[in-house]
Amino acid sequence: MILFISCKSYKSLELVEKNPTQYIFDVEFNKVKKIVINDMNNYKGMKVKTSSNDTIFCKLNDIQINDSNILLVNENYCISSSLYYKHGTKLIYYVSFLIQLKVIDETKTMVIINTINPNVLVGRELLPSLPHMVRLLKVKKVPISTIEEYEILLELGKYLGVNNMKKINYPKNYSTLKEPKMPWE
């Protein structure tokens, strides 16, 4: 008997119009940086990293942390995907972000959100792995959606008191999908 297993075990909603992944705030650089570091820590369970003391993460992703680059690292699979789903349920989106800050002038700062290793959790491996004989989580690399990136910019805008940012674009059937269970549930 031969058993065939499909490689693509998830589906994707169509996003008609991509969202911006950068925004120029009418706020000076140091204030934006302070808000990112202080108020964005624990955003959707992610942690802010401001120095290269997380050397393993930085080396794996070829990232240089400096005064203008701040990491927002997902350490625990807590984001649900806005595009990818399986059986009517959103998939868990495992991703981290590099937030780049650029001085435009004394009163303006550009914030650019770069996505690092976007993956979705599609299930568990079929067979247990050594040394602990557990079934490992199975992830698949996916293209960026621009939704999560713009959600970060909107959250930052909220903290900075900016209320004239463009509305976010979601796919048509986004609201019909159920939230996923976390791997530890």
C-alpha positions in Angstrom: 0.0 0.0 0.0 1.3 3.5 -0.9 0.3 6.6 1.0 0.6 10.0 -0.6 0.7 13.1 1.6 0.1 16.6 0.1 3.0 19.0 0.5 0.9 22.1 0.6 -1.3 21.7 3.6 -2.7 25.2 3.8 -4.6 27.8 1.8 -4.2 31.5 1.3 -6.7 34.4 1.1 -6.2 37.0 -1.6 -5.2 40.5 -0.5 -6.3 42.8 -3.3 -4.3 45.8 -2.2 -1.0 45.5 -0.3 -0.5 47.6 2.8 2.4 50.1 3.3 5.3 48.7 5.2 6.8 52.1 5.9 5.5 55.4 7.2 6.8 58.9 7.9 5.7 60.2 11.3 5.8 63.9 12.1 7.7 63.1 15.3 11.4 63.5 16.0 13.7 60.4 16.0 14.4 60.0 19.7 10.7 60.1 20.7 9.8 57.5 18.1 12.7 55.3 19.2 11.7 55.6 22.9 8.1 54.7 22.1 9.2 51.6 20.0 11.5 50.4 22.8 9.1 51.1 25.8 5.6 50.7 24.4 6.0 48.1 21.7 7.7 45.6 24.0 5.3 42.7 24.4 3.2 43.7 21.3 1.4 40.5 20.5 3.8 38.7 22.8 6.9 39.8 20.9 10.0 41.1 22.6 12.0 44.2 21.7 15.7 43.7 21.2 17.8 46.9 21.1 21.4 45.5 21.1 23.2 42.7 19.5 23.2 40.7 22.8 21.0 38.3 21.0 23.9 37.2 18.9 22.5 33.9 17.8 19.4 35.5 16.3 21.4 38.2 14.7 23.9 35.8 13.1 21.2 33.5 11.8 19.4 36.3 10.1 22.4 38.4 9.1 21.2 41.4 11.0 23.2 44.3 12.5 21.5 46.0 15.5 22.5 49.6 15.8 20.9 52.9 17.0 18.4 52.9 14.1 17.5 49.2 14.0 15.3 47.5 16.6 14.2 43.9 16.6 10.7 42.8 17.4 11.2 39.1 18.0 8.5 36.5 18.2 9.5 34.0 20.8 6.4 32.0 21.3 4.1 31.5 18.2 1.4 33.9 19.4 0.4 35.7 16.1 -2.4 34.3 14.0 -1.9 34.7 10.3 -4.1 37.2 8.4 -3.8 35.3 5.1 -3.0 31.7 5.6 -5.5 29.1 6.9 -6.3 25.4 7.1 -9.8 23.9 7.5 -11.3 27.4 8.2 -8.9 28.2 11.0 -6.1 30.8 10.8 -2.6 29.4 11.0 -0.1 30.5 13.5 2.3 32.9 12.0 5.9 32.7 13.2 7.8 35.8 12.2 10.0 38.5 13.6 10.4 42.1 12.5 13.3 44.5 12.0 12.1 48.1 12.7 14.3 50.6 11.0 14.2 54.2 12.0 15.5 56.9 9.6 15.7 60.7 10.3 14.0 62.7 7.6 14.6 66.0 9.3 14.4 67.4 12.9 10.7 66.7 13.2 10.1 63.7 10.9 11.1 60.0 11.2 10.6 57.3 8.7 9.8 53.9 10.2 10.3 50.8 7.9 9.1 47.4 9.0 11.1 44.5 7.5 9.9 40.9 7.9 12.3 38.2 9.1 11.7 34.5 8.3 7.9 34.5 7.8 6.6 31.0 8.4 3.3 29.4 9.3 2.8 26.5 11.6 1.1 23.7 9.5 1.1 20.9 12.0 3.4 18.4 13.5 5.9 16.0 11.9 4.5 12.5 11.2 7.1 10.6 13.3 8.7 11.5 16.6 12.3 12.8 16.6 15.3 11.9 18.8 16.4 12.5 21.5 13.1 13.1 23.3 10.8 11.2 20.9 8.3 14.0 20.4 6.6 15.1 17.2 8.2 18.4 16.2 6.2 21.3 14.9 6.2 21.6 11.1 6.5 25.1 9.6 6.4 26.3 6.0 8.0 29.5 4.6 5.4 32.0 3.2 5.6 35.3 1.5 5.0 38.4 3.6 1.4 39.7 3.8 2.0 43.4 4.6 -0.9 43.1 7.0 1.2 42.4 10.2 3.7 45.0 9.1 1.1 47.7 8.8 -0.6 46.6 12.0 2.8 47.4 13.7 2.9 50.9 12.1 -0.7 51.5 13.2 0.0 50.5 16.7 3.1 52.8 16.8 0.9 55.6 15.3 -1.6 55.1 18.1 1.2 55.5 20.7 2.5 58.6 18.9 -1.0 60.2 18.8 -1.3 59.9 15.0 -4.9 59.4 14.0 -4.9 60.1 10.3 -3.2 57.0 9.0 -4.8 55.1 6.1 -7.1 52.1 7.1 -5.6 48.7 6.9 -6.5 46.4 4.0 -7.6 42.9 4.9 -8.7 40.0 2.6 -12.4 39.7 1.9 -13.2 36.6 4.0 -10.7 37.4 6.8 -13.4 37.7 9.5 -14.9 34.3 8.8 -11.8 32.4 9.9 -11.5 31.0 13.4 -8.6 31.9 15.7 -6.0 29.0 16.1 -5.1 27.1 19.2 -1.6 27.6 20.3 0.8 24.6 20.1 0.9 24.3 23.9 -3.0 24.2 24.3 
